[in-house]
Amino acid sequence: MSVAEFAEWEPWDLPADLEVTTPPPIFPGDPFVIEWRWHPPKWIKSVMVEVYIDRRLLLRQLADAAGSQVTVSCPSDLDVGKLLYRLGTKNLVLKAIDLQRGIGAAGSCSLDVGRVPLEEWWEWKWPTRDPMPWKWNYSVGGELLNRGRARMRGLLGVFRESSPEGDNCAWKVPLSDLWVPLGHPLRVERNDVCHDWRWFKEWDPVYRKTFTYSLDLEIEDEYGNQYLVRNVPEWHVNVQVGKDKRKYGYLDAVLRGGATGLTLGASFLGEQAVRLAKRAWSGGDQKYSSGAIGAGKRAEDPPEPDFAFAERISLEGVEARYDGDWGDLGPIAQALAAVNTIIAAADALSRIENKWLGARVQGDIDWVAIQRSDYLTVLSIVRDTASTMNDLASAAQNTSVLTREEIGQKLDEWHRLGFPADILALWVRDEVPQELAQLSASVVASRGALSLATEGIGSFFAAAALTAKEIADDIVRMNPEVAGGPEVAGGPLAAR
């Protein structure tokens, strides 16, 4: 009998005398071994063995007639492979025939094709830094390493994020549609995650948060099986406000306290107190537009090239100094003016550095020199202003515009009898910012204003001046060229 004639024999035309052992479960693409046994006449020594699935040939080879085992490898025909490796239980048929005498037998067994353990193949990889700085972009993601034998590709990736407050969001992630072979990773990543919560909230700053990420990933293998990867371990990312930025938060806090004290003291101190409170709160006049309030939420972003470098940053707010006659409030006004100068200078330095970097990237030597010159000018202002801060803080601390007894008696009366309508009318007339007015009223209602009686209004501005000096000292330390010292690695002046 020829091989061609043998191939025409249907297994069910043969006696079911083959004893076939069910192979262990496999994953898509895996080879597997089928053990079989037959008891033919002794004069039959070898037979042709074939293995079928759905009447499609998987294997044909010569074997010992008494039986042994055959190894079925991944079919080269993808359509046959899909029949074999689709998830679930398959029925396989074997036939063994003596080609010379036309004697044969058949048998069958089941084969279970199981789901690959994709969850074990996933590994979170990004971000690698812990903690991540506040208001910095970072990547969240990882890789699914293909440890199986079937090629696979991603269909849909979704990251889910939950915050400590219970806020949840989800992002779809674009995936490559290329097939990923054995030993190669499927990368799943979102690279523009950023958290910039206003970490200073009244008197309760939130410096650190932990965000939790989970993964939903739809995968398809080359045999048409689809998988949902979901139960992977959660990934925790800590985001933290740096110590330098916390100084801005403390500065924000004490200026809020000082602005609140001046607003509440307006009934004693008159219109000057309200004007100074507004300046402490939001910057007031245009030359103080950089403002001190809001310093706690200032970005301090990493430098990025600004290619509009052929424009200079206005130094009007940076060069602002103490102005006018503030009477008994003069020491407080002087300290506040210096604080506003430091904050405006820090903001200007950041923007100038971006333009300077943009000019360097573009190779514009002239504007590199101009932006660098402006940078040095602002640094000199920072250095000179910082040198006065100790004296200004001392003067503000010792300012006694109201006695503790006066403040304490009046605030206690307001707490008992309610906030006077004439004070509210004064705030409306002088256009006190609504948030400042609400904060001032709430402080009285909660007896928080008693701290103003014990600490004194000037103490808040003294603390602001000393904190601004710390910020200024940090700026000068990172840029010692302004003082004639060596350059610090990482400082803007070190990269010329």
Order of alpha helices (4+ residues) and beta strands (2+ residues): alpha-beta-beta-beta-beta-beta-alpha-beta-beta-alpha-beta-beta-beta-beta-beta-beta-beta-beta-beta-alpha-alpha-alpha-alpha-alpha-alpha-alpha-alpha-alpha-alpha-alpha
